[in-house]
Amino acid sequence: MTGNGNGRASFSRQIPSPQTFRPGANVSNLVRILLAIFLPPIAVLVTEGIGLQFLLNILLTILGIVSGMVHALWIIMRRP
């Protein structure tokens, strides 16, 4: 939102640029989703690296495998 000098606010909308085609993108997402189902911490490790999300996923997986799966899927799906 920017001012245009006449007391009114104008809203400028940015047009998103088209995404480039990456042939392996869907395959890597499929592999990460399968990892999230069977080995949730490994899926988070591949996606985010070693950090807070990885340690949180290990804790969630120990507390319950379903919570670890949901967290891993959330981490994978939130990436652009």
C-alpha positions in Angstrom: 0.0 0.0 0.0 1.5 3.3 -1.0 0.2 6.9 -0.9 -0.3 8.7 -4.2 -0.5 12.2 -2.9 -4.2 12.8 -3.1 -5.0 11.3 0.3 -6.0 7.9 -1.0 -4.0 4.8 -0.7 -3.3 2.8 -3.8 -2.7 -0.9 -3.7 0.0 -2.2 -6.1 -0.1 -5.9 -6.9 3.0 -7.7 -7.9 2.5 -10.3 -10.6 4.4 -13.5 -9.7 7.0 -14.7 -12.1 6.3 -18.0 -13.9 8.1 -20.9 -12.2 10.8 -22.6 -14.2 10.3 -26.2 -15.1 12.4 -28.6 -13.1 12.1 -32.2 -14.3 13.2 -33.8 -11.0 11.1 -31.7 -8.7 8.0 -33.9 -8.6 10.1 -37.1 -8.1 12.1 -35.6 -5.3 8.8 -34.5 -3.6 7.4 -38.0 -4.0 10.6 -39.5 -2.4 10.4 -37.0 0.5 6.7 -37.8 1.0 7.4 -41.5 1.1 10.2 -40.9 3.5 7.8 -38.8 5.7 5.5 -41.7 5.9 8.0 -44.4 6.7 11.0 -42.5 8.2 9.8 -39.1 9.3 13.0 -37.8 10.8 15.0 -38.7 7.7 12.5 -36.8 5.5 12.9 -33.7 7.7 16.7 -34.1 7.7 16.8 -34.2 3.9 14.4 -31.2 3.7 15.7 -28.9 6.4 19.0 -30.3 7.6 20.1 -30.7 11.2 18.3 -28.1 13.3 15.4 -27.4 15.5 12.8 -29.0 13.1 14.8 -32.2 12.9 15.1 -32.5 16.7 11.5 -31.7 17.1 10.5 -34.4 14.6 12.6 -37.0 16.4 10.8 -36.1 19.7 7.4 -36.2 18.0 8.2 -39.5 16.3 9.2 -41.0 19.7 6.0 -39.7 21.3 3.9 -41.1 18.4 4.7 -42.1 14.9 1.6 -40.3 13.5 2.6 -37.0 15.0 6.1 -37.4 13.5 4.5 -38.2 10.1 2.2 -35.1 10.2 5.1 -32.8 11.2 7.3 -34.2 8.4 4.6 -33.8 5.8 3.9 -30.3 7.0 7.6 -29.4 6.7 7.8 -30.9 3.2 4.6 -29.3 1.9 5.4 -25.8 3.2 8.5 -25.5 1.0 7.9 -23.7 -2.3 
